Amino acid sequence: MMNRLKVLLVEDNPGDADLVQEYLSDANQAVFEVECVSRLASATELLAVEPFDLILLDLGLPDSSGLETLKVGLQTAGATPIVVLTGHHDEPSGLEAVQLGAQDYILKGHLERNLLVRTILFSLERKRTQETLQKLVHELDVHKTKLEMQNEDLKTLAADLSHKNLEIQTMTQQLWQAAKLATLGELAASVAHELNNPLATVTLRTEELLAKTPDDHPNVRPLKIIDQELDRMRDLVANLLQFSRRQSNQISSINLCEEIDKTLELVVGHLRNHRIEVQQRCSRDVPMIRADRQQLRQVFLNLMTNAADAMPDGGTLTTLSDVETDPPGHVLIQITDTGTGIDAESLEHVMEPFYTTKTEGKGTGLGLPICRRIVQDHGGTLNITSEVGRGTTVSVILPVTGVTGTSLAFSPSTDETLALQM
């Protein structure tokens, strides 16, 4: 029989407390044993004499409020993981609580049985994983110190241990990201359902008003601004759904050079209007690959649009398709611009969801994460190099056999270098 998990609920709202206890009382054959207190002082006294597996902590209590509640709770809890309960519209406090040391947070407005149980179990598992990783890091450090005290021949092994240490730190960061993305996936479908219908209604009404309003009327400009913002909201909902849902790949044989040509046709007008010259280079040795045509075209279109946005005063966009020899059996696609570039600090975060270097209202911060997910689903990698004032290069490396493992013959295409004046 599964051991019962002891949960300390610190909540002063009787309705919320009853709801949490009801959700946990019949979850997974009542695997949770919940004890509830309404004040932080009571929780402190209880933790001093009784161990708990996890603490559910409301940030707004009669004897403490805000993030100060969490700081006191962390001091009192010791190694016991804390999941924060925040108000209906207080997600920033939840995110800050995670940065301060909480394992996770739950918005009371989205409190559901499955979400609550998954968050608790995931937080417990993540806490155990972090403790294991910390112990392993400590053991590696001790071992490394012993090796450094030995002869010079062991320096290579010490360097390898440092590399392993970096991998462990990266794994810890990925665990935190996975927790946030899991919550995002739960909410995405609900958000889209709630927003799409009213967005469609408002959009239709705005278009009707624009059609009936003379061009010289003072209301035309405000109506156009509303229409533009509605378009941005629809794009955000669509990107959110794309980011949170994994769809089955429709795999077929793909000619990369043709796909890049066809994608450029979609943005040729935009590039011409922004005085951007396009240069294409496709090696004659580039083989056909196995991939999802529409998803790859989405990646190319997103990267080309980003490159164009980085060159508001014009410039050169270069596409390269070639055989990648390291590792063998792969192809390389590069999209390079001569735009403003990305500083080193921002470059570390551009792959994070909702992070964007574009001006407010110009980007959602989901384009590059979506591109990376598509490339990873195809067994490939996506990397970015950039220099401020000189431009950016995005490199996509894909396996020739794609996700099916079927080897394909080389394409008979000829080597070509094209320069299109836009």
N, C-alpha and C positions, 0 to 999 in steps of 0.2 A: 504493500500500500504506500502511496506517495506521502512523504512527510508534509505536514501542514506548515504553511508559510505564515509567520506572524507579522502582521502589518499594523503599524501605529498610525491612526488617522488623527491629524491635528486640524480640526475644522469647527468653527463656532456657529456656522449656519446649520440649524437642525435639518432643513430640507436637503441640503447638499450632503450632509453627513449620512442621513438615512438612505439617500440614493446610492452613495458609494458602498455602504454596507450591504444594501440589497443586491447590487451588482456582483459583489464579491462573495456573498453568502451562498449563491447557487452556481458559481462558476467552477467548472472542472471538478465536479463532485465535492464542492465546498473545500477546496484545497487551501483556502485562505482563512486565517483566524484573525479577525479585526478587533482592535481595541481603540476606542475613540475618546479623545479629550478635546476641550474647547479652548484651552489656553496654552501658551508656550511654556509657562512656568510649570504647569501640570505635566507636560511632555518631558521637561527636563528632569523632574523628580522621578517620573516613571522609568526613563531611560537609565537612571542611576542604579536601579535595582532589578531591572528586567530587560533581557536582550530581545531585539526585534530584527527581523530580516530586512524590513524596508519601512520608510517613513513617508506618508503622504502628507505634505505640509501646505496649508493654506497661507498665503502671504499676508492676508488681512485678518488679524486676530485682535481681540479686545486689549491684550497687554503688549502687542507688538504689531508693526505693520511694515509693508514694503520689503525691500531686499535686506533690511536690517534683521528681519525675522529669519531669513535664510542664513545670514552670517552667524547668528546665535545658534541656530539649529545645527549648522555644520560643526561648530565647536562642541556642541553637546553630543551629536550623533556619533562622532568618531568615525569608525569604518562603515557604519550603517548607511546604505545609499538612500538618497532623498529624491523624491519626485514632487515637483512643485505644482500646486493647484492655483491657477490664475483666473482673473476675471474674464468676462465674456469677450472683451476687446482689448486685452492687455498682453498681447503676444510679445511686445518688446521686453516686458519685465521677465517673461518666461525665458527668452533668449539670453538675457543678461544673467538670469539665475543659473543657466547651464554653464555660462562662462565663469561664474563664481565657484562652481563645484557641484551643482545639482546634476543628477544623472539625466533628467528629462523634465518636461513640463506638460501639463494638460490644460487646455482652455475649458472652463466649466461649460461654456456655451456649446461645446462639441463633445460633451461627456457621453460616451456610449460604453456598454458592457464590454464588447470585444476590444475596443480601443483601450479601455482602462486595463483589462487583463493583459493584453499584449504589451502595453507600456511597462507594466510592473515586471512581467517575466523578462522582457528585453533588458530592462534596467538592471535586474539581478544578474542576468547572464553577462551583461557588459561589465558590471562591477567585478565579477569573478575573473573575466578575461583581462581586465586592466590589472588586477592584482597579480595574475599569473605573468603578464607581460612585465610588470614592474619587478617581480622577483627574478624573471629571466634576465632583464637588463642589469640588475644588480649582480647576478651570477656571472654575466658576461664581463662586466666591469672588473670584478674580482679576478676572474680568470685572465683578463687582459693584463692586469697589473702584474700577476705572477709571470706571465710570458715575457713582459718587458724587462723583468729582472733577470731573465736568462740571456743566453748568447744572442748575437746579432742575427743568426740564421732564422730566428723565430719572428722577425719583424713582419714578414709577409703574412703570417698567420694572425698577428695582431691587427693588421690593416683589414683583413677579412672580417674579423670580429667587429670592427668599427662599422663596416658596411652592414653587417647583420643588425647592429644596434639601430642604424638609420632606418632599416626596413621595419623594425618593430615600432619605431616612432611613427612611421608612415601608416602602419596598420592601425595604431591607436586613433590617428586622425580620421582614417576611413570609417572606423566604428562610429565616431561621432556623426560624420556625414550620413552614414547609413541610417542612423536613428532619425534624423531630421527628414530624410527622403522617404522613409517608411510612413511617417506621419503625413507628409505631403501627398503621397499616393492615396492614403485613406480619404483625404479631404477633396482631392481634385475633382472627382466625379460629382460630388455634391455641389461644389462651387459652380461648375459648369452648368449643371441642371438648373440651379437657382438663378444664374445670371443670363443665360442664353435667351430665355423667353422675354424678360423685360428689356433686354438689349435690342432684340428684334423689334419690339413694339416701339421703343423710343426712336430707333433708327428710321423705321417706316414713317413715323409722325414727323421727324425732322426733314426727311426727304420730301414729304408732302408740303411742308411749310416752305422749304427752299423753292420748290417748283411754283408755288403760288406767289412768292415774294419777288417784286421787280429787282433787277440787278443794282439799281441805284438806291434801294431802300436801306436805311441805317441798320436794319436787323439782319441783313444778309451776312455781314462779317461774323457777328456772334453765332449765327446758325451754322456757318461753315466751320467755325472753331469747335462747336458741339459735335458736328458730324465727324471731324477729324479725331476727336477724343473717343468717340464711339468706336471708330475703326481700331484705335489703339487698344481699347478694352477687349474687343473681339479677338485681336491678335494675341493678347495676353492669355485669354481663356484657352485659345487653341494651342498655344505653346505649352501651357500648363498641362493640358491633357496629353500632348505629345510626349512631354517629359516624364509623366507619371505612368504611362501605359506602354507596355512592351507588346508589339504586334508581331504576328508571324511573318517572317521574311518570305517574299515571293521571288525565289532565286531563279535567275536565268543567265545566259551567257552575255557578257557586257563588253563592248568595245569602248575603252576609256576615252580615246580621242574623240569618237563620235558623241559620247555623252557630254563631254566638256564643250564641244561645238554647239550642241543643242541647248545646253544651259546658257551659254553666252548669248544665243539668239533671244532668250527671254529678257535679258538685261541690256541689250545693245542700245536701245533708245535711252535708257537711264545713263549709260556710260557716255554716250555721245553728248547728251545735254550737260554733263559735268566735265567735258573736255578730257576724257580719259582714253589714252591709247592702249590697245590690247595687243600683246605679243603672245603667240602660242608656239610651244615647242613640244613635239611628240616624236619620240624615238621610233624607228622602224621595228625595233625589237620588242615593243610593248605587246605582251600577249593578251588574249581575251581572258577575262576573269569571271568567276561565279559570284554574283551579288544580286541584291535587290535594286532594280533599276531606279524606281521612284525614290527610294531612300537615299541612294547615292546622289541623285540629282538634287535632292533637298540639301544635302551637305554642300555640294558645289555651289548651289544658288546662295546659300547662307554665307559661305565664305567670300564669294564674289561681291555680294551686297555689302558685307562688312568692309572689304577692301575699298569699295567705292566710297563708302561713308568716311573712310580715313583720308580721302583725297578731295576735300571740298573745293580746292582751287585747281583741280586737274592733276594729272600724273600718268603713270604707266602701270598697268596691271599685266603681270606675266603668269602664264600657266605652263607647267612642265609636267609631262608624263614620260616616265622612263622605267627601266628595269631596276629593281633594288637588289643588290647582291649581298647585303648584310641586314637581315638574314636572306639567304637565297630562297627562291620560289615566291618572291613578293614583287609588287609594283609600287612605284613612288609617284605621288601626285603632289605638286607644290603650287600654291597660289601666293604670289608675291606682289606687294604694292609699294609705292614710293611715297606713302602718306606720312602722317604725323608720328607714327610709331607709338609704342607703349613703354612706359617707364618700368624699371625692374620690380618695384613694389607691386604695381598693378598686375604685372605679368604673372605673379605668383597666384593671383586670385581670379583670373579671367575665366577659368573653368568651373568656378563655383556657381551654383544656381543663384540667380537674381543679382549677380555682380556685373556691372556694366561700366565701361569707360565713356559711354556716349552721354551727351547732355540730357537733362531731364526731359522725358517725353519721347525720346528717340529710340530707346531700347528697353527690352524687358529683362535682359540678363539670362535668358534661357537658350539663346541661339547656339552658342558654343557648347554648353553641356549637352544639348540635343545632338549636335554633330558628333561629339565624342562618344555618346552612347551608341549611335548608329555605327560608327567605325568599330567600336569595341564589339558590338554584336556580330560584326563581320570578321572578327578575329584579328583586327588591325589596331594601329595606334595613331594618335593625332598629337602633334607637337607644334609649339609656336615659339619662334625666335623673333625678337624685335629690337630696334634701336631708335630712340627718340630722335625725330627729325630726319630719319633715313628710311623708315618703312618697316614692314612686317612680312614674315614668311610663315605660312601654315603648311606643314608637311603631313601628308596622310600616307601611311604605309599599309597596304592590304595584301593578304595572301592570294596567290593566283587561283587556288582551288576554292576560295571562299569558305563557307560554312558547311559545304556538302562533302568535301574531301575528294571531289572528282577532278582529276587532272585534265587540263585542256591544251590543245595545240596552240602554237603561236599565231598571231594575226599576221596576214600578209601585207599590212599597211606599210607605206614607205615613209622614210624620214622626211619631216617637213618642218619648216620654220616660217610662220606666218606673222605678218605685222598688219593689223587692221587699224586704219586711222579713223578714230571715232570723232 
